[in-house]
Amino acid sequence: MEIKIRIVQDKRRKLQNGKYPIKIRAYNSGTKKEKRITTGLEMFEKDFNTCWKNGKREDQLKGNDKINFQKLYVLHARAEEAVSSLDYFDFKEFENRLRRKSSDKTNVSYHFSNTIKRFKEKGRIGAASSYNSALISLTKFHRVRTKSNNSQLSFLEINPKWLEDYEDYMVDDQERSITTVAIYTRTLRVIFNNAISSKDLDKKYYPFGRGKYEIPEERKVKKSLSQSQVGQMYNAKLPPLQDRARNYWFFSYSTNGMNFKDMAMLKFANLNQDEVSYYREKTKVKKRSNKKKIVVKLNSISTKIIDLYRNEQEDSDNYIFPILEKGDKPEIIFRKVNNFIRSINQQLKHIAKDLDFPDGFSTYWARHSFATNMINIGASIEMISEALNHSDTKVTQHYFDGFEEATKSEMMEKLIGNL
């Protein structure tokens, strides 16, 4: 496949001033397709022929002909550069690179914006929102650091010292957690990698890794309810809103710690008699191959909750639970799922207070409680990894590593109790 670039006059329409538009013609010899891109330039036919079409060199031209030649030469060079920067040619991406300013190559906001735009086009509204939050935080620090209103942050300004100062600023001045710093700097690392892979940035400017800036990690204990606490909540008498929150929490707990977004996205097409099968929402768009379907056998608890809340209209394209509606767009789904989880967590806080559960009790504890209690009854790490759909048992190992001290002591007592 060869991409041929030419500067042409569009003879299909003559402008009122008698000139013709100048366009860049990109031709893909592999697909036999072409695209003509408007440049904003226009010339009389005679002038175009003299300075360009007749193949004269720059040193053979004078006056306006030489000026016109230089304009067209720059256009042609930019088009060739745009083509060479693409690993896989795409007309849309070629045009984007052709039209951007030269400074956009190293502009952090430009690369963030492109990534956010692609996320939105793919319906990944949560990822777009997360990347936008990171961009706002990074540009805010840049303005504070430079003591100006300039938000044009360049990759060339970001080095290990810059990132260390950003971490201090976030923790000390903004009172944000190390976890937030890690999320935002991991996001920035992705943007750096994107800029390098698109040949907009040299690898020598990469500030991450050993000997440079290492993204902080804050090992947190995986919070979970013990088996007795799970039983306590299951048997508690609760008011209607708390009862609803409890039921959805137990649906997650009883379906191998199903993520609450995955729960909301379940359709009747995913339901087959005594099991539900689905793909994780967060891996649907990330993985193009080797996507693993999760199959969960329904039990008395999960079946009871489905029967309690299931939509009356049971066609295959409708959602099982009345959280979303058929036809909801990605932006609406994102908003509704967030509101659903927020409302559940509000009620779980009340439950935690009444039952004297640890602080921070939330929807996410269902997944950790399932994993931890499976460990406590003797399940192997391989079995739990399979149930949680982890890509590697190293991920599951965090559940073992994250036991609270009381749990560790209890397990040790069980281990030595019969000696």
C-alpha positions as MATLAB code, in Angstrom:
seq = 'MEIKIRIVQDKRRKLQNGKYPIKIRAYNSGTKKEKRITTGLEMFEKDFNTCWKNGKREDQLKGNDKINFQKLYVLHARAEEAVSSLDYFDFKEFENRLRRKSSDKTNVSYHFSNTIKRFKEKGRIGAASSYNSALISLTKFHRVRTKSNNSQLSFLEINPKWLEDYEDYMVDDQERSITTVAIYTRTLRVIFNNAISSKDLDKKYYPFGRGKYEIPEERKVKKSLSQSQVGQMYNAKLPPLQDRARNYWFFSYSTNGMNFKDMAMLKFANLNQDEVSYYREKTKVKKRSNKKKIVVKLNSISTKIIDLYRNEQEDSDNYIFPILEKGDKPEIIFRKVNNFIRSINQQLKHIAKDLDFPDGFSTYWARHSFATNMINIGASIEMISEALNHSDTKVTQHYFDGFEEATKSEMMEKLIGNL';
ca = [
       0.000    0.000    0.000;
       1.305    3.425   -0.956;
      -0.129    6.814   -0.053;
       0.405    9.381   -2.772;
       0.159   13.068   -1.962;
      -0.466   15.756   -4.564;
      -1.333   19.454   -4.499;
      -4.186   20.069   -6.942;
      -6.610   22.757   -8.054;
     -10.292   21.946   -7.681;
     -11.578   22.746  -11.147;
     -15.111   21.637  -10.282;
     -16.027   25.069   -9.010;
     -14.678   28.425  -10.000;
     -14.774   31.096   -7.315;
     -16.347   34.508   -7.938;
     -12.904   36.103   -8.127;
     -11.947   33.757  -10.964;
      -9.619   31.609   -8.832;
      -9.831   27.901   -7.985;
      -9.470   26.327   -4.513;
      -6.177   24.587   -3.735;
      -6.557   21.155   -2.176;
      -4.380   18.317   -0.927;
      -5.169   15.033   -2.693;
      -4.349   11.882   -0.737;
      -4.645    8.642   -2.697;
      -4.508    5.185   -1.114;
      -3.225    2.772   -3.756;
      -4.269   -0.203   -1.638;
      -7.948    0.688   -1.349;
      -8.067    2.793   -4.551;
      -9.671    5.580   -2.567;
      -8.804    9.242   -2.412;
      -9.716   12.309   -0.410;
      -9.297   15.973   -1.239;
      -8.742   18.246    1.707;
      -9.444   21.967    1.615;
      -6.436   24.152    2.434;
      -7.947   27.640    2.419;
      -5.655   28.683   -0.438;
      -6.867   29.738   -3.887;
      -5.084   30.671   -7.114;
      -5.702   31.584  -10.719;
      -5.145   28.615  -12.988;
      -2.273   30.348  -14.772;
      -0.467   31.139  -11.510;
      -0.849   27.579  -10.246;
       0.474   26.141  -13.478;
       3.452   28.494  -13.468;
       4.570   27.953   -9.871;
       3.685   24.295   -9.410;
       2.173   22.242  -12.188;
       4.892   22.930  -14.741;
       7.493   21.464  -12.384;
       9.781   24.472  -12.094;
      12.294   24.702   -9.270;
      12.101   27.454   -6.663;
      15.273   29.109   -7.979;
      13.632   29.429  -11.402;
      10.750   31.495  -10.015;
      10.453   35.135   -9.048;
       8.043   37.468   -7.269;
       4.563   36.111   -6.541;
       5.329   32.855   -8.328;
       8.123   32.153   -5.856;
       5.887   33.050   -2.885;
       3.114   30.777   -4.192;
       5.616   27.950   -4.690;
       6.816   28.262   -1.083;
       3.233   28.106    0.247;
       2.466   24.970   -1.746;
       5.799   23.370   -0.887;
       5.107   23.815    2.842;
       1.630   22.295    2.390;
       3.046   19.303    0.542;
       5.768   18.776    3.165;
       3.218   18.911    6.007;
       1.038   16.354    4.222;
       3.989   14.005    3.686;
       4.967   14.366    7.346;
       1.399   13.590    8.444;
       1.420   10.419    6.345;
       4.788    9.246    7.664;
       3.651    9.735   11.280;
       0.841    7.179   10.879;
       1.535    3.492   11.472;
      -1.770    2.670    9.791;
      -3.155    5.145    7.294;
      -6.607    6.506    7.981;
      -8.069    9.444    6.044;
      -9.720   10.971    9.108;
      -6.589   10.753   11.261;
      -4.490   12.034    8.350;
      -6.700   15.113    8.077;
      -6.578   15.690   11.852;
      -2.792   15.660   11.833;
      -2.646   17.853    8.765;
      -4.866   20.548   10.255;
      -3.377   20.734   13.732;
      -0.853   23.344   14.782;
       2.771   22.287   14.976;
       2.744   23.023   18.726;
      -0.058   20.455   19.219;
       2.485   17.636   18.956;
       3.818   18.326   22.436;
       0.654   19.875   23.872;
      -0.647   17.754   26.762;
      -4.175   19.188   26.509;
      -4.346   18.369   22.797;
      -3.514   14.705   23.381;
      -5.835   14.471   26.390;
      -8.669   16.010   24.346;
      -8.169   13.523   21.510;
      -8.267   10.603   23.934;
     -11.356   11.957   25.686;
     -13.069   12.430   22.313;
     -12.326    8.816   21.315;
     -13.681    7.551   24.644;
     -16.931    9.446   24.082;
     -17.245    8.113   20.523;
     -16.939    4.574   21.906;
     -19.489    5.222   24.642;
     -16.861    5.097   27.413;
     -18.315    8.052   29.282;
     -16.795    7.084   32.630;
     -13.279    6.905   31.173;
     -13.799   10.244   29.404;
     -14.900   11.836   32.679;
     -11.920   10.380   34.567;
      -9.395   11.619   31.993;
     -11.028   15.048   31.976;
     -10.677   15.269   35.766;
      -6.984   14.384   35.486;
      -6.463   17.036   32.812;
      -8.160   19.716   34.940;
      -5.971   18.819   37.926;
      -2.714   18.797   35.938;
      -3.383   22.100   34.167;
      -4.415   23.706   37.454;
      -1.080   22.709   38.982;
       0.712   24.031   35.895;
      -0.943   27.438   36.364;
      -0.078   27.453   40.068;
       3.510   26.423   39.343;
       4.029   29.038   36.624;
       1.936   31.680   38.437;
       0.046   32.426   35.235;
      -3.270   31.723   33.526;
      -1.535   29.814   30.756;
      -3.052   26.332   30.518;
      -0.876   25.213   27.579;
       1.120   22.505   29.309;
       3.843   20.879   27.208;
       5.212   17.356   27.567;
       8.663   18.930   27.474;
       7.998   20.683   30.795;
       7.077   17.493   32.647;
      10.033   15.720   34.198;
      10.439   13.604   37.375;
      10.894   16.733   39.522;
       7.705   18.258   38.053;
       5.779   15.084   38.941;
       7.203   14.960   42.457;
       6.128   18.570   42.969;
       2.671   17.717   41.606;
       2.384   14.861   44.114;
       3.353   17.180   46.988;
       0.910   19.828   45.756;
      -1.952   17.330   45.605;
      -1.302   15.783   49.032;
      -0.201   18.854   50.994;
      -2.045   21.767   49.354;
      -5.132   20.091   47.905;
      -5.426   17.449   50.650;
      -6.034   14.737   48.089;
      -5.141   11.102   48.688;
      -2.158    9.216   47.309;
      -4.709    7.054   45.483;
      -5.969   10.106   43.578;
      -2.404   11.088   42.706;
      -1.794    7.560   41.430;
      -4.938    7.609   39.289;
      -4.107   10.970   37.703;
      -0.428   10.198   37.089;
      -1.285    6.798   35.586;
      -3.647    8.630   33.259;
      -0.879   11.067   32.309;
       1.431    8.105   31.679;
      -1.076    6.728   29.170;
      -1.140   10.100   27.394;
       2.669   10.147   27.268;
       2.665    6.664   25.757;
       0.048    7.719   23.195;
       2.136   10.724   22.143;
       5.256    8.562   21.805;
       3.479    5.820   19.837;
       2.024    8.439   17.481;
       5.567    9.751   16.894;
       4.748   13.165   18.303;
       7.181   12.828   21.194;
      10.634   11.325   21.554;
      11.068    8.553   24.132;
      13.829   10.508   25.851;
      11.174   12.794   27.363;
       9.364    9.916   29.103;
       9.506   10.761   32.856;
       8.135    7.528   34.341;
       9.838    4.376   35.543;
      12.665    3.161   37.707;
      15.195    5.887   38.359;
      12.677    8.505   37.253;
       9.225    9.183   38.706;
       7.541    6.105   40.126;
       3.788    6.318   40.529;
       2.942    5.959   44.233;
       1.058    2.979   45.534;
      -0.989    3.002   48.680;
      -1.646   -0.528   49.851;
      -5.072   -0.524   51.391;
      -6.696   -3.258   53.365;
      -9.443   -4.797   51.290;
     -12.537   -3.996   53.340;
     -15.040   -6.784   53.747;
     -17.726   -8.115   56.052;
     -17.161  -11.310   57.962;
     -19.542  -14.214   57.455;
     -21.305  -13.381   60.703;
     -21.740   -9.733   59.653;
     -23.102  -10.851   56.280;
     -25.619  -13.013   58.117;
     -26.461  -10.149   60.462;
     -27.294   -7.856   57.565;
     -29.235  -10.544   55.701;
     -31.545  -11.149   58.682;
     -31.944   -7.536   59.804;
     -35.356   -5.854   59.594;
     -34.890   -2.731   57.475;
     -37.076    0.074   56.074;
     -37.946   -0.087   52.333;
     -35.054    1.958   50.871;
     -32.460    0.170   52.996;
     -34.078   -3.159   52.143;
     -33.718   -2.367   48.421;
     -30.044   -1.441   48.901;
     -29.426   -4.627   50.876;
     -31.042   -6.759   48.171;
     -28.902   -5.351   45.388;
     -25.808   -5.727   47.596;
     -26.685   -9.377   48.141;
     -27.254   -9.926   44.440;
     -23.638   -8.858   43.888;
     -22.410  -10.939   46.823;
     -24.283  -14.043   45.656;
     -23.111  -13.742   42.025;
     -19.381  -13.978   42.741;
     -19.045  -10.267   43.533;
     -20.616   -8.977   40.327;
     -19.748   -5.340   39.679;
     -22.734   -3.018   40.151;
     -22.437   -1.547   36.656;
     -22.405   -5.057   35.201;
     -25.492   -5.770   37.295;
     -27.286   -2.710   35.927;
     -26.353   -3.678   32.355;
     -27.755   -7.220   32.568;
     -30.431   -7.905   29.957;
     -32.870  -10.756   29.650;
     -30.643  -12.052   26.843;
     -28.030  -12.703   29.556;
     -30.478  -14.812   31.564;
     -30.761  -18.505   30.793;
     -32.827  -20.517   33.269;
     -30.492  -21.037   36.243;
     -27.544  -18.871   35.162;
     -26.521  -15.466   33.888;
     -23.714  -14.967   31.392;
     -22.135  -11.646   30.499;
     -18.952   -9.775   29.603;
     -17.428   -7.282   32.020;
     -18.346   -3.762   30.913;
     -14.845   -2.478   31.595;
     -13.291   -5.108   29.287;
     -15.827   -4.896   26.454;
     -14.094   -1.942   24.836;
     -10.565   -2.532   26.123;
     -10.072   -6.026   24.757;
     -10.702   -6.861   21.120;
      -9.716  -10.498   21.531;
      -9.704  -13.125   24.262;
     -12.718  -11.565   25.905;
     -13.965  -14.005   28.486;
     -17.643  -14.610   29.038;
     -18.524  -14.873   32.708;
     -21.094  -17.512   33.601;
     -22.628  -17.412   37.076;
     -24.988  -20.041   38.418;
     -27.991  -18.517   40.123;
     -28.810  -19.563   43.657;
     -31.770  -19.057   45.972;
     -30.699  -15.495   46.909;
     -29.898  -14.186   43.417;
     -33.021  -15.827   41.966;
     -35.186  -14.287   44.686;
     -33.815  -10.797   43.970;
     -34.322  -11.143   40.215;
     -37.924  -12.226   40.816;
     -38.403   -9.305   43.196;
     -37.261   -6.542   40.830;
     -37.331   -7.905   37.278;
     -38.896   -5.745   34.575;
     -42.322   -6.820   33.377;
     -41.333   -6.515   29.715;
     -39.049   -9.516   29.343;
     -37.824   -9.249   25.752;
     -34.170  -10.109   25.170;
     -33.071   -6.496   24.589;
     -34.601   -5.136   27.793;
     -32.727   -4.778   31.073;
     -33.481   -7.244   33.866;
     -33.480   -4.637   36.614;
     -35.388   -1.321   36.446;
     -32.205    0.737   36.619;
     -31.850    1.441   32.899;
     -34.332    1.644   30.053;
     -34.114    0.113   26.619;
     -32.628    2.622   24.186;
     -30.662    4.623   26.767;
     -27.628    6.342   25.209;
     -24.130    5.961   26.749;
     -24.327    9.369   28.474;
     -27.691    8.459   30.021;
     -26.419    5.027   31.083;
     -23.392    6.618   32.750;
     -25.580    9.076   34.671;
     -28.197    6.501   35.694;
     -25.650    3.908   36.849;
     -23.780    6.516   38.901;
     -27.020    7.712   40.474;
     -28.040    4.121   41.206;
     -24.740    3.291   42.929;
     -24.797    6.594   44.820;
     -28.310    5.933   46.112;
     -27.395    2.393   47.179;
     -24.296    3.631   49.002;
     -26.312    6.253   50.844;
     -28.582    3.565   52.235;
     -25.669    1.238   53.012;
     -24.204    3.969   55.228;
     -27.381    3.935   57.294;
     -27.252    0.150   57.509;
     -23.609    0.246   58.587;
     -24.387    2.745   61.322;
     -27.324    0.747   62.691;
     -25.453   -2.584   62.579;
     -22.140   -1.151   63.794;
     -20.241   -2.100   60.628;
     -16.849   -0.482   59.820;
     -16.733    2.962   58.220;
     -16.774    3.125   54.460;
     -19.187    0.246   53.908;
     -20.259    0.379   50.255;
     -21.323   -1.543   47.176;
     -17.721   -2.525   46.479;
     -17.561   -4.460   49.739;
     -19.830   -7.119   48.228;
     -17.037   -8.228   45.897;
     -14.372   -8.189   48.595;
     -16.648   -9.877   51.121;
     -17.350  -12.669   48.668;
     -13.633  -13.203   47.990;
     -12.544  -12.960   51.629;
     -15.220  -15.316   52.927;
     -14.417  -17.805   50.184;
     -10.821  -17.736   51.392;
     -11.978  -18.223   54.978;
     -13.855  -21.411   54.092;
     -10.807  -22.818   52.323;
     -11.278  -21.961   48.637;
      -8.070  -21.933   46.596;
      -6.662  -18.771   45.059;
      -7.157  -20.316   41.602;
     -10.852  -20.932   42.263;
     -11.410  -17.397   43.557;
      -9.451  -15.904   40.656;
     -11.713  -17.777   38.259;
     -14.862  -16.669   40.103;
     -13.778  -13.020   40.139;
     -12.685  -13.196   36.481;
      -9.224  -11.906   37.293;
      -6.724  -11.966   34.447;
      -4.050  -13.351   36.727;
      -3.832  -14.902   40.179;
      -1.461  -12.051   41.108;
      -4.500   -9.769   41.093;
      -6.359  -12.167   43.367;
      -3.340  -12.337   45.680;
      -4.245   -8.832   46.885;
      -7.237  -10.356   48.661;
      -4.906  -12.609   50.627;
      -2.379   -9.815   51.212;
      -5.104   -7.420   52.283;
      -6.466   -9.299   55.278;
      -6.931   -7.172   58.330;
      -4.824   -8.137   61.323;
      -7.847   -9.487   63.198;
      -8.650  -11.811   60.308;
      -5.050  -13.002   60.147;
      -5.063  -13.759   63.875;
      -8.364  -15.608   63.593;
      -7.059  -17.763   60.746;
      -3.896  -18.534   62.728;
      -5.998  -19.627   65.709;
      -7.924  -21.996   63.436;
      -4.612  -23.302   62.084;
      -3.078  -24.126   65.464;
      -6.250  -24.746   67.469;
      -6.163  -28.533   67.098;
      -2.469  -28.983   67.799;
];
